[in-house]
Amino acid sequence: RCDFEFDLCDWKQDENDDFDWNLRTSSTPKICTGPVADHTLQEPSGHYIFIKSSFPQLPGQKARISSPVLSRRSKNCKVSRGMILAGMQTLIVFYYYMYGAHIGSLIVYQRTTEEQEKILLSLTGNQGNFWQSKALTLDGDGDFQVIFEGTVGKGPSGVIALDDLTLSREC
């Protein structure tokens, strides 16, 4: 589980992208361009990661962050209290925020150790001025990583943020 309150946990900035996700508290400097609080603490002092659609980023540029390599045979994934697992599937649950007139896209991938990437979710455009959650099922039996890719939109107004990434224990 990663709530970004102290650091990026074991998530790593991908080297095959154009810029990095940033760790942040409170909203971004321009009014109405980011969450006023994180999802975890619901406080302006809470942390989350984000990308924005403004200088120095250019339209179409991508930021990627990836989980550590996970294995269904190890104990390096934990389930949060209260999470109900249907049929003992491997899940990733996360909160996202995508708001602004020029939002690009958020794509979630599952990558195998052979570098094969499968799209699990693709969202584009303004999704609303609030945190939303998604639960995605992860496939396969081998080792894998989860990757979040944010793409800059075609104008200066827009933020994509992530918080509270949780993987079920069946990893």
Secondary structure by P-SEA (a helix, b strand, c coil): ccccccccccccccccccbbbbbbcccccccccccccccccccccbbbbbccccccccccbbbbbbcccccccccccccccccccccccccccbbbbbbcccccbbbbbbbccccbbbbccccccccccbbbbbbbbbbccccbbbbbbbbbcccccbbbbbcbbbbcccc
